[in-house]
Amino acid sequence: MWFEGIAYAQSAAKNAGAGEQVMFTTVIPLVFLFGIFYFLLIRPQSRKASELQKMLAALKRNDEVVTSGGLIGKIVELSDKVITLEIAPNVRVRVERAQIAALSPYSKSVKAASKD
């Protein structure tokens, strides 16, 4: 009972080098996993967000857009935070600019088909 502390101190002194090796072998895989997460998840997501911000800044009148709710309409009025869309003749809806998901792919295909 009295010598337990001494025995523990001796075993800790023997394994001091092994402790550094264990730390080294656990840090390398964690750094590797973080690198994988960065290149597979974080970087593409930030790239997509910056592209969306550029698209929102470049919106102009008569662009056809799709909202995050699925509405497709033509931009009639623009302001800093609110966009007015015309979704049918004489039917206008006010939508926050942040809710615009993309430019409408449907208007381009209809225009291209009508030209052919």
ZICORHU-V960971 format. One record per pair of residues at least 24 apart in sequence whose C-alpha atoms are under 10 Angstrom apart, sorted by the first residue. I is the first residue (numbers start at 0). J is the second residue. D is the distance in Angstrom with one decimal. If there is no record, write none. Layout:
# ZICORHU-V960971
i/j/d
I/J/D
I/J/D
This chain:
# ZICORHU-V960971
i/j/d
51/97/9.5
51/99/9.1
51/100/7.9
51/101/7.8
52/97/9.0
54/99/9.5
54/100/9.4
54/101/7.8
54/102/8.2
55/96/7.2
55/97/7.8
55/98/9.7
55/99/7.5
55/100/8.8
55/101/8.5
55/102/9.4
56/96/9.4
58/82/9.7
58/96/9.6
58/99/9.9
58/102/8.8
60/84/9.5
61/85/9.5
62/102/7.3
62/103/8.2
62/106/9.1
63/101/8.9
63/102/6.0
63/103/5.3
63/104/8.5
63/105/8.6
63/106/6.7
63/107/9.1
64/99/6.9
64/100/7.5
64/101/5.8
64/102/4.2
64/103/4.5
64/104/8.3
64/105/9.2
64/106/8.9
65/98/8.9
65/99/6.1
65/100/5.7
65/101/5.4
65/102/6.0
65/103/5.4
65/104/8.6
65/105/9.4
66/94/8.2
66/95/9.3
66/96/9.1
66/97/9.0
66/98/5.6
66/99/4.3
66/100/5.0
66/101/7.1
66/102/8.9
66/103/9.1
67/97/8.9
67/98/5.4
67/99/5.9
67/100/5.1
67/101/8.4
68/98/7.8
68/99/8.8
68/100/8.6
69/98/10.0
69/99/9.4
69/100/8.7
70/94/10.0
70/99/9.4
70/100/9.9
70/103/9.9
71/99/9.8
71/101/9.8
71/102/9.1
71/103/7.0
71/104/9.9
71/105/8.9
71/106/9.5
72/102/9.7
72/103/8.3
72/106/9.7
73/102/9.9
73/103/9.2
73/106/9.6
